Amino acid sequence: MFRWLTSGLLLRILVALLIVSVVPISLIINVTQKSYRDTQTEVVTQSQEALDGKALEGLKARTTLLANSVADFLNQREDDLRFLATQTPDVQTYLDFGSAQRAKLWTIKSDGQETRFEMPIYQEIVFVDMDGREQIKVSNECAEYPFTCKMAEDSRNQNISRPVNTLYKSETYFAESEKLQAGEVYIGTPIGFRLPPEVAYASAQYRPGQRYRGVLRMTTPVMQDGKRIGTLVMAIEMLHLMEFTAHVAPSNPAPQAEIDAREADFSYMINPEGWAISQPRHFNIYGVDENGQPVKGISESDQSQVDNLYRPGNLSQMGFIDPSFPKLVLLNQNGSNGMLWTKDNKRALIYATIPYSSGQYNTPAGFGLMILSTDGGRLHKDAEVLSKQFDNKLKDISQFSFRLISITLLGVLILAVLLARTIVAPILSLTGVAKLIESAQWDKVNAASLEKIGGGAEVGQLARVFASMTKQVYVRETDLRKQVEGLKIVIDETKRKKAVEEITDSEFFQNLTERASKIRQRQRASSQKPDTNKS
């Protein structure tokens, strides 16, 4: 019934339709995709330099903003110092002031929970008499540093004229303060006890560790009736300064709860001498030992020692790691802002001088340098986003092309089947009838059904003509058969007569006839004699 589905004509129709439909579409799609890929390569390549430049400019602006923010913070603390110096030294006054000066911190605790909290800005607020004795003192007391802290009166008064009696056993801020005139301020160098790597907090790398706790001291004379009566000392918790870099991943514009230095995408600060005063790994921050002596930093001479890279970092001593590091310290001496590539061009170091100029920091180097350090490949992020957009569009085109070709193939198959149904099937029907006629199986030929074969005007007309021819052939063949049958009878009679004549004309037949005649004559003669025995 469905012989036309396996016919060669159907296959040829299908192939022809595929050639005139799918092949051109495929060629157009391939050309379009190749053109799109070429455009992608050209656009991304040309845009990468511009986008990288834009990214660098953004990082430079971000670094400068951070540096300015640190300077603003220090200026605000200087304003606090000047204001409190105008107040009559009193425990309650200092306690109220210290309790009011709080700032928010954001981190992830050792249990992995993100937390935001406030902590007093100052570790100590102290009034020191002219001899260097602490008279009034309030301190930031913490049950769990830095999460649960508050200002409280501190009775542990010391004679800080002797550096050994200071908090970090070697501070000379009293001697420096004695040189100050009314209204002048002294700003110390950040200092704190160094944390060894096995106990130090290292952000995401080691959350349970202890947080570095250092101070930045600020002092100014306290005047009464135009006469100096002592010195006001305020010690800023360094954790608040470190907060400016604690959430900055250069490749990510959004602040992060914590930074993982192992990702090579972090920020830090150095002082004008090159020491790290803010770093995700707190064991790399400048610190002193229990005797107040500075802990030896990372050095070229100790490269073979296991703990070398776990010491405080001083960029001026780390040229053996990369020559860009000491260059940063020199650039800071000139008050420069900008960007350096490491020697392998794999890391970008974007830096900005912190523009704070009070006390000892009244130099082009300011308070030091803000540095954003990131893997160079991250600068291609915008270009990669653009390339990804091209890839997504190309993927959409490929999916559309696949759907288009699939629909086209289905349409071609349906069209081929329809054509085969309307053209091939009638032709096959006619071919089948022709074979029956060829084998003279007229009893199986239905000439009337041929006239009902459709398949379009041409095929229908062919069927009708074929039906007419079939009828004519059948009539002619029937007549021929009758004529042949009559002719066969005539031929057989003629053959019979000829055979008889051949027999009768033969000498044998003549002799036989003559003998038969004689026999009959004797028989007749014999029958005419009288019967003698009877008489």
C-alpha positions as CSV (number, residue, x, y, z in Angstrom):
1,M,0.0,0.0,0.0
2,F,2.8,2.3,0.8
3,R,5.3,1.2,-1.8
4,W,5.9,4.8,-2.7
5,L,7.7,5.4,0.6
6,T,10.5,3.1,-0.5
7,S,10.6,4.3,-4.1
8,G,13.8,5.7,-5.7
9,L,11.8,8.7,-7.0
10,L,10.9,9.7,-3.4
11,L,14.6,9.5,-2.5
12,R,15.5,11.7,-5.5
13,I,12.8,14.2,-4.6
14,L,14.0,14.3,-1.0
15,V,17.7,14.8,-2.0
16,A,16.7,17.5,-4.5
17,L,14.7,19.4,-1.8
18,L,17.5,19.1,0.7
19,I,20.0,20.5,-1.9
20,V,17.8,23.5,-2.7
21,S,16.8,24.2,0.9
22,V,19.0,22.9,3.7
23,V,22.3,23.3,1.9
24,P,21.9,27.0,1.2
25,I,20.6,27.6,4.8
26,S,23.6,25.7,6.2
27,L,26.0,27.7,4.1
28,I,24.4,31.0,5.1
29,I,24.5,30.0,8.8
30,N,28.2,28.9,8.6
31,V,29.1,32.1,6.9
32,T,27.2,34.1,9.5
33,Q,28.8,32.3,12.4
34,K,32.3,32.7,10.9
35,S,31.6,36.4,10.3
36,Y,30.3,36.7,13.9
37,R,33.4,35.0,15.3
38,D,35.7,37.2,13.3
39,T,33.8,40.2,14.5
40,Q,34.1,38.9,18.1
41,T,37.8,38.5,17.8
42,E,38.3,41.9,16.2
43,V,36.0,43.7,18.7
44,V,37.3,42.0,21.8
45,T,41.0,42.4,20.8
46,Q,40.5,46.1,20.0
47,S,38.4,46.7,23.1
48,Q,40.6,44.8,25.5
49,E,43.2,47.5,25.6
50,A,40.6,50.2,26.1
51,L,38.7,48.2,28.7
52,D,41.9,47.3,30.6
53,G,42.8,51.0,30.6
54,K,39.4,51.8,31.9
55,A,39.7,49.1,34.6
56,L,43.0,50.5,35.6
57,E,41.7,54.0,35.8
58,G,38.9,52.8,37.9
59,L,41.3,51.0,40.2
60,K,43.5,54.1,40.4
61,A,40.5,56.2,41.4
62,R,39.4,53.6,43.9
63,T,42.9,53.5,45.4
64,T,43.0,57.3,45.7
65,L,39.6,57.3,47.3
66,L,40.7,54.8,49.9
67,A,43.9,56.8,50.6
68,N,41.8,60.0,51.0
69,S,39.4,58.2,53.3
70,V,42.3,57.1,55.5
71,A,43.5,60.7,55.6
72,D,40.1,62.0,56.5
73,F,39.8,59.5,59.3
74,L,43.1,60.6,60.7
75,N,42.1,64.3,60.4
76,Q,38.9,63.5,62.3
77,R,40.9,61.8,65.0
78,E,43.1,64.9,65.2
79,D,40.0,67.0,65.6
80,D,39.0,64.7,68.4
81,L,42.4,65.2,70.0
82,R,42.2,69.0,69.8
83,F,38.7,69.2,71.1
84,L,39.3,66.9,74.1
85,A,42.5,68.9,74.9
86,T,40.3,71.9,75.5
87,Q,38.2,70.1,78.1
88,T,39.1,69.9,81.8
89,P,40.9,66.6,82.4
90,D,38.4,64.3,84.1
91,V,37.7,60.6,84.2
92,Q,34.0,60.9,83.4
93,T,34.7,63.4,80.5
94,Y,37.2,61.0,79.0
95,L,35.0,58.0,79.6
96,D,32.0,59.7,78.0
97,F,34.0,60.9,75.1
98,G,35.7,57.5,74.5
99,S,32.3,55.7,74.7
100,A,30.8,58.0,72.2
101,Q,33.5,57.6,69.6
102,R,32.7,54.2,68.1
103,A,32.9,52.8,64.6
104,K,31.5,49.8,62.8
105,L,33.5,46.7,62.0
106,W,32.5,43.9,59.6
107,T,33.9,40.4,59.6
108,I,33.3,36.7,59.6
109,K,33.8,34.9,62.9
110,S,35.5,31.6,63.4
111,D,32.2,29.8,63.2
112,G,31.7,31.2,59.7
113,Q,29.0,33.6,60.6
114,E,29.1,37.1,59.2
115,T,28.8,39.8,61.8
116,R,28.7,43.6,62.0
117,F,29.4,45.4,65.3
118,E,30.7,48.6,66.8
119,M,33.9,49.0,68.8
120,P,35.4,52.1,70.4
121,I,37.8,53.9,68.1
122,Y,40.4,54.5,70.9
123,Q,42.3,51.9,72.9
124,E,43.4,54.5,75.4
125,I,42.7,58.1,76.3
126,V,45.2,59.4,78.9
127,F,46.1,62.6,80.6
128,V,49.8,62.7,81.4
129,D,51.3,65.2,83.8
130,M,54.4,67.2,83.1
131,D,56.6,64.5,84.6
132,G,55.2,61.7,82.4
133,R,53.0,60.1,84.9
134,E,49.5,59.0,83.8
135,Q,47.0,60.8,86.0
136,I,43.7,60.0,84.2
137,K,43.2,57.0,82.0
138,V,40.4,55.2,80.3
139,S,40.9,52.1,78.2
140,N,39.0,49.9,75.7
141,E,38.5,46.7,77.7
142,C,37.4,43.6,75.7
143,A,36.0,40.4,77.0
144,E,36.5,39.0,73.4
145,Y,38.6,41.2,71.2
146,P,37.3,42.9,69.1
147,F,33.6,41.7,69.4
148,T,32.7,42.7,73.0
149,C,34.6,45.9,74.0
150,K,33.8,49.0,76.0
151,M,35.6,52.0,77.5
152,A,36.3,51.7,81.2
153,E,38.4,53.6,83.8
154,D,41.9,52.1,84.0
155,S,43.8,52.5,87.3
156,R,47.0,51.0,85.9
157,N,48.8,54.3,85.7
158,Q,52.4,54.3,84.5
159,N,55.3,56.6,84.3
160,I,55.6,56.7,80.5
161,S,58.6,59.0,80.6
162,R,60.4,55.7,80.6
163,P,59.7,53.8,77.3
164,V,59.8,50.4,79.1
165,N,56.7,51.4,81.0
166,T,54.7,52.1,77.8
167,L,52.2,49.6,76.5
168,Y,54.6,48.2,73.9
169,K,57.7,48.6,76.0
170,S,59.6,50.9,73.7
171,E,57.4,53.9,72.8
172,T,58.9,57.4,73.0
173,Y,55.8,59.5,72.5
174,F,56.2,61.3,75.8
175,A,59.7,62.5,74.9
176,E,58.4,63.6,71.5
177,S,55.4,65.3,73.1
178,E,57.6,67.4,75.4
179,K,58.8,69.2,72.2
180,L,55.3,70.3,71.2
181,Q,54.1,73.9,71.4
182,A,50.5,74.8,72.2
183,G,48.2,73.6,69.4
184,E,50.8,71.3,67.9
185,V,50.3,67.5,67.6
186,Y,52.5,64.5,67.6
187,I,51.5,61.5,65.5
188,G,53.4,58.3,66.2
189,T,54.2,55.3,64.1
190,P,51.7,52.4,64.2
191,I,52.9,49.8,66.7
192,G,51.6,46.5,68.2
193,F,52.8,43.2,69.4
194,R,53.6,40.9,66.5
195,L,51.5,37.8,66.1
196,P,53.2,34.6,65.0
197,P,51.6,32.8,62.0
198,E,50.3,29.8,64.1
199,V,48.0,32.1,66.1
200,A,47.4,35.1,63.8
201,Y,44.2,35.8,62.1
202,A,44.5,35.6,58.4
203,S,41.1,36.5,57.2
204,A,39.5,33.6,55.1
205,Q,42.8,31.7,55.3
206,Y,42.5,31.4,59.1
207,R,39.5,32.8,60.8
208,P,40.0,31.4,64.4
209,G,43.3,33.4,64.7
210,Q,43.9,36.4,67.0
211,R,43.3,39.8,65.5
212,Y,46.3,42.1,65.4
213,R,45.9,44.8,68.1
214,G,48.1,47.8,67.7
215,V,47.7,51.5,68.2
216,L,48.5,54.8,66.5
217,R,49.2,57.4,69.2
218,M,48.3,61.1,68.9
219,T,49.3,63.6,71.5
220,T,49.0,67.4,72.1
221,P,49.7,69.7,75.0
222,V,46.9,70.5,77.5
223,M,46.8,74.1,78.4
224,Q,45.1,75.9,81.3
225,D,45.1,79.7,81.6
226,G,47.8,79.8,79.0
227,K,50.0,77.5,80.8
228,R,50.8,73.9,79.9
229,I,49.6,71.4,82.6
230,G,50.2,68.2,80.8
231,T,49.7,66.1,77.7
232,L,46.7,64.4,76.2
233,V,47.4,61.0,74.7
234,M,44.9,59.2,72.5
235,A,45.7,55.8,71.1
236,I,43.6,54.8,68.0
237,E,42.8,51.1,67.7
238,M,44.7,50.1,64.5
239,L,41.9,47.7,63.6
240,H,39.8,50.7,62.6
241,L,42.6,51.8,60.2
242,M,42.9,48.2,58.9
243,E,39.2,48.2,58.2
244,F,39.8,50.4,55.2
245,T,41.6,47.6,53.4
246,A,39.9,44.6,55.1
247,H,37.0,44.4,52.6
248,V,38.7,45.5,49.3
249,A,39.2,43.0,46.6
250,P,40.4,45.1,43.6
251,S,38.7,42.9,41.0
252,N,35.3,43.2,42.8
253,P,33.8,46.7,43.1
254,A,31.6,45.5,46.0
255,P,33.0,45.3,49.5
256,Q,33.7,41.8,50.7
257,A,33.1,40.5,54.3
258,E,36.5,39.1,54.2
259,I,39.5,38.8,51.8
260,D,41.4,35.6,51.0
261,A,45.0,36.6,50.3
262,R,45.5,33.2,48.6
263,E,43.3,34.6,45.8
264,A,46.0,37.2,45.0
265,D,43.4,39.9,45.0
266,F,43.7,42.1,48.1
267,S,44.7,45.5,49.5
268,Y,47.2,46.7,52.1
269,M,48.9,49.7,53.5
270,I,52.5,50.5,54.2
271,N,54.1,53.3,56.2
272,P,56.7,55.6,54.7
273,E,59.5,53.2,55.7
274,G,57.8,50.4,53.8
275,W,56.4,48.3,56.7
276,A,53.0,46.7,56.2
277,I,50.5,48.3,58.7
278,S,47.4,46.7,57.2
279,Q,47.3,43.3,55.5
280,P,44.8,40.4,55.3
281,R,47.4,38.1,56.9
282,H,48.0,39.7,60.3
283,F,51.3,37.9,60.8
284,N,52.8,40.0,58.0
285,I,52.0,43.3,59.8
286,Y,54.8,45.2,61.5
287,G,55.1,44.4,65.2
288,V,57.4,44.2,68.2
289,D,58.3,41.4,70.5
290,E,57.6,41.3,74.2
291,N,60.6,43.5,74.9
292,G,59.4,46.1,72.4
293,Q,62.0,45.3,69.8
294,P,60.9,45.2,66.2
295,V,60.6,41.7,64.8
296,K,62.8,40.9,61.9
297,G,61.0,41.2,58.6
298,I,61.1,39.1,55.4
299,S,64.6,39.3,54.0
300,E,66.6,38.0,51.1
301,S,69.3,36.6,53.4
302,D,66.8,34.3,55.1
303,Q,65.1,32.9,52.0
304,S,66.1,29.3,53.0
305,Q,64.3,29.7,56.3
306,V,60.8,28.2,56.5
307,D,59.3,31.2,58.4
308,N,60.8,33.9,56.2
309,L,57.5,34.7,54.3
310,Y,55.5,34.5,57.6
311,R,57.3,37.5,59.1
312,P,56.3,41.2,58.9
313,G,56.8,42.6,55.5
314,N,58.8,45.6,54.5
315,L,58.6,46.3,50.8
316,S,62.0,48.1,50.8
317,Q,63.6,44.7,51.8
318,M,61.6,42.5,49.4
319,G,63.2,43.3,46.1
320,F,64.4,39.7,45.8
321,I,60.7,38.7,45.5
322,D,60.0,41.4,42.9
323,P,61.8,44.6,42.1
324,S,58.5,46.5,42.1
325,F,58.2,46.3,45.9
326,P,61.1,48.6,46.8
327,K,60.1,50.9,43.9
328,L,56.8,51.4,45.6
329,V,58.6,52.7,48.7
330,L,60.7,55.1,46.6
331,L,57.6,56.3,44.7
332,N,55.9,56.9,48.0
333,Q,58.8,59.2,49.1
334,N,57.8,61.4,46.1
335,G,54.1,61.3,47.0
336,S,53.3,59.5,43.8
337,N,50.1,57.8,42.7
338,G,50.0,55.3,39.9
339,M,50.4,51.7,38.9
340,L,53.3,49.2,38.5
341,W,53.5,45.8,36.9
342,T,55.5,43.0,38.6
343,K,58.5,41.7,36.7
344,D,56.5,38.9,35.1
345,N,53.6,41.3,34.2
346,K,51.2,39.0,36.0
347,R,50.3,41.3,38.8
348,A,49.2,44.9,38.9
349,L,50.1,47.1,41.9
350,I,47.9,50.2,42.0
351,Y,49.1,52.7,44.6
352,A,48.2,56.0,46.1
353,T,49.9,58.1,48.7
354,I,47.8,58.7,51.8
355,P,47.6,62.6,51.9
356,Y,47.9,63.1,55.7
357,S,50.5,65.7,56.7
358,S,50.4,66.3,60.4
359,G,53.5,65.8,62.6
360,Q,56.2,63.6,61.3
361,Y,54.0,62.8,58.3
362,N,54.4,66.4,56.9
363,T,56.4,65.1,53.9
364,P,55.5,64.1,50.3
365,A,55.2,60.5,51.5
366,G,52.3,61.4,53.8
367,F,51.0,58.6,56.1
368,G,52.3,56.0,53.6
369,L,50.9,54.2,50.7
370,M,47.6,52.5,49.9
371,I,48.2,49.5,47.6
372,L,45.7,47.4,45.6
373,S,47.3,44.2,44.4
374,T,45.5,42.0,41.8
375,D,46.3,39.4,39.3
376,G,46.7,41.0,35.9
377,G,44.3,38.6,34.3
378,R,41.5,40.1,36.4
379,L,41.9,43.4,34.5
380,H,40.5,41.7,31.4
381,K,37.3,41.1,33.2
382,D,35.4,43.7,31.2
383,A,36.8,42.3,28.0
384,E,35.9,38.8,29.1
385,V,32.4,39.9,29.9
386,L,32.2,41.4,26.4
387,S,33.6,38.1,24.9
388,K,31.0,36.2,27.0
389,Q,28.2,38.3,25.6
390,F,29.5,37.5,22.1
391,D,29.6,33.8,23.0
392,N,26.1,34.0,24.4
393,K,24.8,35.6,21.2
394,L,26.7,33.0,19.1
395,K,25.1,30.3,21.2
396,D,21.7,31.8,20.5
397,I,22.5,31.9,16.8
398,S,23.6,28.3,16.9
399,Q,20.5,27.3,18.7
400,F,18.3,29.2,16.3
401,S,20.2,27.7,13.4
402,F,19.7,24.2,14.8
403,R,16.0,24.9,15.2
404,L,15.8,26.4,11.7
405,I,17.5,23.4,10.1
406,S,15.4,21.0,12.1
407,I,12.2,22.7,11.1
408,T,13.5,22.9,7.5
409,L,14.3,19.2,7.5
410,L,10.9,18.3,8.9
411,G,9.3,20.5,6.3
412,V,11.4,19.0,3.5
413,L,10.4,15.5,4.6
414,I,6.7,16.4,4.8
415,L,6.9,18.1,1.4
416,A,8.7,15.1,-0.1
417,V,6.2,12.7,1.3
418,L,3.3,14.8,0.0
419,L,5.0,15.1,-3.4
420,A,5.6,11.3,-3.4
421,R,2.1,10.7,-2.3
422,T,0.6,12.8,-5.1
423,I,3.1,12.0,-7.9
424,V,5.0,8.8,-7.0
425,A,2.0,6.8,-5.8
426,P,-0.1,7.3,-9.0
427,I,2.9,6.5,-11.2
428,L,3.6,3.4,-9.2
429,S,-0.1,2.4,-9.6
430,L,0.2,2.9,-13.3
431,T,3.4,0.9,-13.3
432,G,1.7,-1.9,-11.5
433,V,-1.1,-2.0,-14.0
434,A,1.4,-2.0,-16.9
435,K,3.1,-5.0,-15.4
436,L,-0.2,-6.8,-15.1
437,I,-0.9,-6.0,-18.7
438,E,2.6,-7.1,-19.6
439,S,1.9,-10.5,-18.0
440,A,-1.6,-10.6,-19.6
441,Q,-3.3,-10.8,-16.2
442,W,-6.3,-8.9,-17.5
443,D,-8.5,-10.3,-14.9
444,K,-6.6,-8.3,-12.3
445,V,-6.7,-5.0,-14.3
446,N,-9.4,-2.6,-13.2
447,A,-9.4,0.0,-16.0
448,A,-12.2,2.0,-14.3
449,S,-10.1,2.5,-11.2
450,L,-7.3,4.0,-13.3
451,E,-9.5,6.9,-14.2
452,K,-9.9,7.8,-10.5
453,I,-6.2,8.1,-9.9
454,G,-5.3,11.7,-8.8
455,G,-1.9,13.3,-8.3
456,G,-2.5,16.6,-10.1
457,A,-3.7,17.6,-13.5
458,E,-0.8,16.1,-15.4
459,V,-0.7,12.8,-13.5
460,G,-4.5,12.5,-13.6
461,Q,-4.6,13.1,-17.3
462,L,-1.9,10.5,-17.8
463,A,-3.9,8.1,-15.7
464,R,-7.0,8.8,-17.8
465,V,-5.1,8.4,-21.1
466,F,-3.5,5.2,-19.7
467,A,-7.0,3.9,-18.8
468,S,-8.2,4.6,-22.3
469,M,-5.2,3.0,-23.8
470,T,-5.7,0.0,-21.5
471,K,-9.3,-0.4,-22.6
472,Q,-8.3,-0.1,-26.3
473,V,-5.4,-2.6,-25.8
474,Y,-7.8,-5.0,-24.1
475,V,-10.3,-4.8,-26.9
476,R,-7.7,-5.2,-29.5
477,E,-6.1,-8.0,-27.7
478,T,-9.5,-9.7,-27.3
479,D,-10.1,-9.3,-31.0
480,L,-6.7,-10.5,-31.8
481,R,-7.2,-13.6,-29.6
482,K,-10.5,-14.4,-31.4
483,Q,-8.8,-13.9,-34.8
484,V,-5.9,-16.0,-33.7
485,E,-8.3,-18.8,-32.5
486,G,-10.1,-18.7,-35.9
487,L,-6.9,-18.6,-37.7
488,K,-5.7,-21.6,-35.7
489,I,-8.8,-23.6,-36.7
490,V,-8.2,-22.8,-40.4
491,I,-4.6,-23.6,-40.2
492,D,-5.3,-26.9,-38.4
493,E,-7.9,-28.0,-41.1
494,T,-5.5,-27.1,-43.8
495,K,-2.7,-29.0,-42.1
496,R,-5.1,-32.0,-41.7
497,K,-6.1,-31.9,-45.4
498,K,-2.5,-31.6,-46.4
499,A,-1.5,-34.5,-44.3
500,V,-4.3,-36.6,-45.7
501,E,-3.3,-35.7,-49.2
502,E,0.3,-36.6,-48.5
503,I,-0.8,-40.0,-47.2
504,T,-3.2,-40.8,-50.1
505,D,-0.8,-39.7,-52.7
506,S,2.0,-42.0,-51.4
507,E,2.9,-45.2,-53.3
508,F,2.3,-47.2,-50.1
509,F,-1.2,-45.8,-49.7
510,Q,-1.9,-46.5,-53.5
511,N,-0.7,-50.1,-53.1
512,L,-2.6,-50.5,-50.0
513,T,-5.7,-49.1,-51.6
514,E,-5.3,-51.4,-54.6
515,R,-4.9,-54.4,-52.3
516,A,-7.9,-53.4,-50.3
517,S,-9.9,-53.1,-53.5
518,K,-9.0,-56.6,-54.6
519,I,-9.8,-58.0,-51.2
520,R,-13.3,-56.4,-51.4
521,Q,-13.8,-57.8,-54.9
522,R,-13.0,-61.3,-53.8
523,Q,-15.3,-60.9,-50.9
524,R,-18.1,-59.8,-53.1
525,A,-17.4,-62.7,-55.6
526,S,-17.3,-65.2,-52.9
527,S,-20.6,-64.0,-51.5
528,Q,-22.3,-64.5,-55.0
529,K,-21.4,-68.3,-55.5
530,P,-24.2,-70.8,-54.7
531,D,-23.9,-72.9,-51.5
532,T,-23.5,-76.5,-52.8
533,N,-23.7,-78.0,-49.4
534,K,-27.0,-76.4,-48.8
535,S,-28.6,-78.0,-51.9
